[in-house]
């Protein structure tokens, strides 16, 4: 655990202040790395489904690429300042540090909750959970409208659109009424794969960041906690980097009057703290390594910004030194 904690503390994400990710140019290699994660996860799921299904052909490379570009476009919107592709890179960075250790320590079966609730062991359980988290990361902020209160639900629905587009089978009906898997399509069926529902639940969990609210198996909460902690990792940045993040959030909510923003933002930050400082019955981070590495810094950062906001000041707009 010590090495994991040290890895978190020493990561580039902890001090990163740059969230502008313009597509092309010097960032082309970074975009390729993101696409590799995207393609690898979807292809793994396709192969896993094909391994347990007869005559299923889901090799839709062009659609895989086109959906990736749509996700890139979503995160490249001109009104995004923090919730950009760089935010995804940071989340992936923390997941990479945490996931291998958790998967090694918790050897569990990948459970297919079908009609019979029968468990099955995938040929590569670790990779499947990594794919589930990867898709959750790509989609959790895919729809991000600061004026909306349904971003998480809308992001989950966008993910469902991908499933309907990539993971469907078609069938024709012969004159004697039997179905065939080849020929002109007259019927489309979305393929059931338990991991799809888990991705949807992970996305929706970012609305409250309370894993206890989610109807998932106990061992799945381990991976949900990793995902949620990685998403919240920005709270544990160095103070300078944190204040830069806070200023980017203000830019995304520039439409809100100053006094209202200060009040509402402080309320949200207090909800993150909860009673983490006093009674210690609630912590900001759910994973032990993340708590050991970032909890104290996150508490300090939140308290600092709350104090600033209570004075009617906003990082990035006012001199708060």
C-alpha positions, 0 to 999 in steps of 0.5 A: 500500500505504501508504494501505491500511496507514494505513486499517487503523491508523485504522479503528474496529476497532483500538480497538473494545472493545464486542462486545455486539450486542443485536438491535433498538433502536439497533442496527437500522441495523447489522443492516440493513447486515449483512442487505444484505451477506447478501442481496446476496451470495446474490442475486449467486450466484443470478443467476450460476447462473441466467445459465448455467442454463436454466429455473432459478428460485431466487428464494427471498426468504423463505428468504434472510431466514429463514436470515439471522435464524438466523445472527443468533440463532446469534451472539446466544446469551447465552453469546457475549461476543466471537464476536458480530455485532460480531465479524462487523462488524469482520471485514467492516471489514477485508475492505472495506479490503483486498479492492478493492486485491487484486482490482484487482491480481490480475485472474484468471478465476473458475475452475469446476473441473467435469468438464473443469476448464474456466475461465470468466470471470464477468460480475463476478469481483470481486463473486463473490469478495466474495460467497464471502468474505461467506458465509465470514464469516457462517458461520465462527463460526455454530456456536460451542461452547467445549466442542466441538472440531468447531465449524468442521466443524459451521459448514461443515455448517450452510452446506451446509444453506443450500445444500441449502435455497436452491440446489436444483432440482426436477423431475417425471417424465412418463409417457414418462420425461422430466423436466420443470422444472415441476410437483409435485416428485418429485426435488430436485437441489442445484445445483453452483457452485464457489464453494460448495466454496470457502466450505466450505474457507474456513470449515474453514481457520479451524481451523488458520489455515494456508492452505497446508493447503487444496487451493485454487488459488494465486490463491484463497489471496489471498482466503483470506489476506484472510479469515483475516487479518480474522478474526485482526485482533483480535490487533492491537488497541490494548492496552486493546482487546486486553485487553478482548477477552481478558477476553471470551474468558475469559468464553466459557471460564468453565467451564474451571478457572483454572489450566488456562485460563491454561496452555492459553490461553498455549499457544494464544497461543504458537502464534500467535506461532510463530517470528514474533519470533525467526527471522521465518520465520512471521508472524501476518498473511499480507497485507502491508498487515495485517503492516505495520499490525498485526504489531508490535502483535499480537506485543506484545499476545500477549507481554503476555498470555502473560506475564500468564497465566504468572503465573496472572493473567487479564485481566478477572479480576485487576489486571494493571497 
